[in-house]
Amino acid sequence: MFAAAVAGQKNPPKPEDVVERAIMAYGSRAVLSTIQHNGVLRGRIRFILPGGVTEGKTTNRFIRKHKLDDDLLMLDLELPSTRFVIGFDGKQTWSVNNGEVQEPSAETVAAFRSAHTHGFEAVLRYKENDGKLEYVSSKQFGPNNELDVVDLTLPDGNRTRYEISRRSGRIIYLEYEDKKTPDATPIKYRLYFKDFRVIQNTLVPYEVQVFRDGSLVEERKLVEVAYSVHLEENAFKVENANKPTEAVVKP
C-alpha cells in the first residue's frame, strides 16, 4: 500500500527499529511495564467548540493488563455544571452522570474505547498486542530533525499512524480515523504531543492538542502524574465511581 512512498528512500529504516528506539526513549519495555503498570493522572482540559470554550478537570486512573483491550480504565471529567465518569472494569463499560448511573450509548462506548486503542502508548506495546508495523515514509520536522512515519495495525483491524522523531525517539504526532456508525463518514483525528517530562524514569507528554478534521477541538495539560501507586481493581467498578480517588488509592 505504501510501496511508492518508501520506494523513493534509500535504505528506509525497519519499522521495528524505529519503534524499539521509541520504547527506549520512553524508558525501555521493562520500565514501562513495571513503572507504568498502574497510575493516576490529573489534568486540565479545554474543549474548543463553535459555541465557545469549556474548561474542566480530568482524572485518569488505569491498571494495565497484558492486552490493551483488557486494561482497566476510568476517566473522571469535571466541567462547570457536570461531572461525568466513564470506566471499563474488565468486562463492561459503564458511566455515571452527575452521580446517576447511566448506561452509556454505543457511540460513547466506542469513542472511549477508541481513544485508548489509538493512544500513543499502543505502539509502545505493539509486541504484547500482536500489532503489525509498517514503515510509511519520513518527513521534515523543523530545520534539524526528521519524523519517521509508522503505521500500527492491531489484530482487530484498528490502524494508527505515528510520526516519531528520528533525533529523540519521541512520538510527536499520531493520526487515526473513527466512525460514529459503520456507515458514517470517517472522522480524522490528529494528536500533537509536546512538553515532554521525565517522571519516575519514564517520558511523559504533559500537553496534547487534539485536532478533528483539521480543527483544534481539545487541549489537555497534565498537572500531576503518579505511577506505581496501589490501585484496587474494584476501584474500577461502577459502584465506586462516586468515591474520591483517595478512597481507592493506597500508598
C-alpha positions in Angstrom: 0.0 0.0 0.0 2.8 2.4 0.8 5.4 1.0 -1.5 5.6 4.1 -3.6 6.2 6.3 -0.6 9.0 4.1 0.6 10.5 3.3 -2.8 11.9 6.8 -3.1 14.0 6.5 0.0 17.4 4.8 0.1 17.5 2.1 2.8 14.5 3.2 4.8 14.7 2.0 8.4 12.8 -1.0 9.6 9.6 0.0 11.4 10.5 -2.3 14.3 13.8 -0.4 14.7 12.0 2.9 14.8 9.5 1.8 17.4 12.1 -0.1 19.5 14.1 3.1 19.7 11.0 5.0 20.8 10.4 2.4 23.5 13.9 3.0 24.8 13.3 6.8 24.7 10.2 6.4 26.9 12.1 4.3 29.4 12.5 0.8 28.0 10.0 -2.0 27.8 10.9 -3.3 31.2 10.4 0.1 32.8 7.2 0.8 31.0 5.7 -2.5 32.0 6.6 -2.1 35.7 6.5 1.7 36.5 3.6 2.4 34.2 1.6 -0.7 35.2 -0.9 1.5 37.0 -1.3 5.1 37.7 -3.3 8.3 38.4 -3.0 11.2 36.0 -4.7 14.5 36.9 -5.0 17.3 34.4 -6.9 20.2 32.9 -8.8 20.2 29.6 -10.2 22.8 27.3 -13.0 21.9 24.8 -12.9 24.3 21.8 -16.3 24.2 20.1 -18.2 26.5 17.8 -20.4 27.6 20.7 -17.4 28.6 22.8 -14.7 27.2 25.1 -15.4 25.0 28.1 -12.7 24.2 30.7 -12.6 21.4 33.2 -10.5 19.0 35.2 -9.7 15.3 34.4 -8.6 12.4 36.5 -7.5 9.2 34.6 -6.9 6.0 36.5 -5.7 2.8 35.0 -4.3 -0.7 35.6 -2.6 -2.2 32.6 -3.1 -5.8 31.7 -1.1 -7.9 29.2 -3.5 -6.9 26.4 -4.6 -3.4 25.6 -8.3 -4.4 25.4 -8.2 -5.7 28.9 -6.8 -2.6 30.6 -8.9 -1.3 33.5 -9.8 2.4 32.8 -11.6 5.2 34.5 -11.9 8.8 33.3 -13.4 11.4 35.7 -14.4 14.6 33.9 -15.4 17.7 35.9 -17.0 20.6 34.0 -18.6 23.7 35.4 -22.1 22.1 35.5 -21.4 18.4 35.0 -19.4 15.6 36.5 -19.1 12.7 34.1 -17.3 9.4 34.9 -16.8 6.6 32.5 -14.9 3.4 33.1 -14.1 -0.1 32.0 -13.9 -2.8 34.7 -12.5 -5.6 32.6 -16.0 -6.8 31.4 -18.1 -3.8 30.6 -18.0 0.0 30.0 -20.2 2.0 32.4 -20.9 5.7 33.0 -22.1 8.0 35.8 -23.6 11.4 35.0 -23.8 13.8 38.0 -24.0 10.9 40.4 -26.5 8.9 38.5 -25.6 5.6 36.9 -26.5 5.6 33.3 -25.9 3.0 30.5 -23.6 4.8 28.1 -24.6 5.0 24.5 -22.9 2.8 21.9 -21.3 6.0 20.5 -19.9 7.0 23.9 -18.5 3.5 24.5 -16.9 3.4 21.0 -15.3 6.8 21.5 -14.0 5.9 24.9 -12.5 2.6 23.7 -11.2 4.1 20.5 -9.3 6.8 22.4 -7.5 4.1 24.3 -6.9 1.8 21.3 -5.3 4.7 19.4 -3.3 6.2 22.2 0.4 6.8 22.0 1.1 4.0 24.4 -0.4 1.4 22.0 2.6 1.5 19.7 5.0 1.1 22.7 3.1 -2.1 23.4 2.9 -3.4 19.9 4.6 -6.8 20.6 2.3 -7.6 23.5 -0.7 -6.9 21.4 0.4 -8.7 18.3 0.5 -5.4 16.3 1.9 -5.2 12.8 4.2 -2.3 12.0 4.7 -0.8 8.5 7.1 1.9 7.6 5.4 4.6 5.5 7.8 7.5 4.9 9.8 10.2 6.5 9.1 13.9 6.7 11.0 17.1 7.8 10.2 18.4 11.2 12.0 21.7 11.9 15.4 22.5 10.4 17.4 19.7 12.0 15.0 16.8 12.6 13.0 14.3 10.7 10.0 12.2 11.6 9.7 8.6 10.7 6.1 7.7 9.9 5.0 4.2 11.0 1.6 2.5 10.9 0.5 0.2 13.6 -2.3 -2.3 12.8 -3.8 -4.3 15.6 -5.4 -7.8 15.0 -8.9 -6.3 15.1 -8.0 -4.0 12.1 -7.6 -0.8 14.0 -4.8 1.3 12.5 -3.0 4.2 13.9 -0.3 6.3 12.2 2.6 7.6 14.4 5.2 10.2 13.5 8.3 9.6 15.6 11.3 11.9 15.9 14.4 10.4 14.4 16.5 12.5 16.7 14.8 11.9 20.1 12.6 8.8 19.6 9.6 10.8 20.9 6.1 10.4 19.4 5.3 13.8 18.1 2.0 13.1 16.2 -0.5 10.3 15.8 -3.4 10.1 13.4 -6.4 7.8 13.1 -9.9 7.7 11.6 -13.0 6.9 13.5 -16.7 6.4 12.7 -19.7 7.1 14.8 -21.6 4.4 13.0 -20.4 1.8 10.4 -22.0 3.8 7.6 -20.9 7.2 8.7 -18.2 9.4 7.1 -14.9 8.8 8.9 -13.7 11.5 11.3 -10.0 12.1 11.1 -8.2 12.8 14.4 -4.6 14.1 14.8 -2.9 14.4 18.1 0.1 16.6 18.8 2.3 15.8 21.8 4.6 18.3 23.5 6.2 19.4 26.8 7.8 16.1 27.4 9.0 15.4 31.0 10.8 12.6 32.7 8.6 11.2 35.5 9.7 8.1 37.5 12.2 7.2 34.8 9.6 7.4 32.0 8.9 10.0 29.4 5.5 11.7 29.6 4.0 14.3 27.2 2.4 16.9 29.5 0.5 18.7 26.8 -1.7 17.2 24.0 -3.6 19.1 21.3 -6.4 17.2 19.6 -7.5 18.1 16.0 -10.7 16.8 14.5 -10.9 17.0 10.7 -8.2 19.7 10.8 -9.7 21.9 13.6 -8.4 22.2 17.1 -11.1 20.8 19.4 -9.2 19.9 22.7 -6.2 20.9 24.7 -5.1 18.7 27.5 -2.5 19.5 30.2 -1.3 17.3 32.9 -0.7 18.8 36.4 0.1 15.6 38.4 1.4 12.2 37.4 1.8 9.3 39.7 2.8 5.8 38.6 3.2 2.6 40.6 0.6 3.6 43.1 -1.5 0.8 44.6 -4.9 0.7 42.9 -7.5 -1.9 43.9 -9.2 -3.5 40.9 -12.7 -2.9 42.5 -12.0 0.8 42.2 -13.0 0.4 38.5 -16.4 -0.9 39.4 -19.4 1.4 38.8 -20.4 1.3 42.4 -17.1 3.0 43.4 -17.3 5.8 40.8 -18.7 8.4 43.2 -15.9 7.8 45.7 -12.9 10.2 45.9 -9.8 8.9 44.2 -8.1 8.8 47.6 -10.6 6.3 48.8 -9.4 3.7 46.3 -5.7 4.6 46.2 -3.3 3.3 48.8 0.3 4.5 49.1 
